[in-house]
Structures are given as structure tokens and as C-alpha cells.
């Protein structure tokens, strides 16, 4: 399996460059993301789960987001027409 739950040493807030460096070319579920003024780009957040498979991150991430007010998914590689930020989702 490609998916990996983030270990304790990386569950702190990371900026987007650190996240891209840690998980290149992967989908990353991010808790409590801090967004830019346009609310289209993630600046930082807590990496929760990562995988090459977006569906896996979405499916397996459902049970791992309870401690976060908001979550989002980002792709850390080069974005194509089919790979873009999907949005922020409220937990409540």
C-alpha cells in the first residue's frame, strides 16, 4: 500500500514547502490549514495522511479528522487540470 499515516514526529504544523519536501508527488490530507487571502492556496497546516492515491487519502482520512476544525487535501507535485486543491471542509 502507498498510503501512510503521518507519524508523531511530523504531526506538528508545517509550512507548505516542508509538506512538499516531506511528501513529494503525493496527495496530503492537512488539518487546520492556514490559507492565503484568496483562500485558494494552503500556506501551512498539520499533515495527517499522505498517499499517491487521492481516493485512498479521502477514504482513509475520514476517520482521522475528528480533532481538526477544518481539513483540506493538496497535491504536492505539479498540478495538472485534474489535480487541484479540492476545497476546505468544515468538520461540524
N, C-alpha and C positions, 0 to 999 in steps of 0.2 A: 504494500500500500504506500502511496505517495504522501498521504496526509500525515501531519504531525501536530500533536498538541504542543503548544509552547510550554517549555519547562519553566520552573520557578525563577531561574536567574534572568529570564527576559520578560517577565510579566509586569515590569515597570513601564512607565510612559517612555516611548521612544519617538524621536522625530522621524519624519517620512524618509529621510536619507538613510538613517540607521535601519529602518524596516526594509528598505530596498536592498541594502547591503547584506542584511541577515538572510533574506528570503528572495533571492533574485529569480525573476521569471516565474513568480508564483502568485496565487490568489491568497490574500491575507485578510482574515476577519479581525477588525480593530474595534476595541471597546472604547467608549467615551472619546470619539475622535474630536480633535480641535480642527475646525475648518477655517479656510481663508474667508475674506469678506464676501466673496461671491458664493460661498458655501458649495463650491464645486470641487475644491481640492483639499485633501487631507494634509494638515501640517504636522500633526502628531497624534498619538493615541497609544493604547495598550494592545499589543499583538496578542490574539487569543488562539488562533488556529491558522495553519497555512497548508497549502497543497497546490500542485499543478492543476488539479481538477476543481473548477469553480463549484460544480454541483455538490461535490464532497464537502467543501467548506460550508456551503449553505445548509446542507442536510445535517452534518455532524455538529455544526456550530450552534444549532438551535438550543441544545441543552447546556451550552457553555456561556450564555449571555445574561443570565439572571442577575449577576452582580453589576451590570452596567446600565446606565440610564439610556444611552444610545449606542448603536453599533453601525458599522458600515463595512463594505468589502472593497478592497482595492487590488488591482493587478500591478505588480512591481516591475513588469517588463515594459516593452514598447507597446503602447496602446494602438490597437487596430480598430476598425469600425465596429467590431463585435466585442471589443474588450475596453470597457469604460467603467467609471465609477457608477455604481448602481443606485446609490442614494443612502440616506440616513434613515434608520428605522427606530422608532420610539419603542421602548420595552413596556410601557404602561398601557 
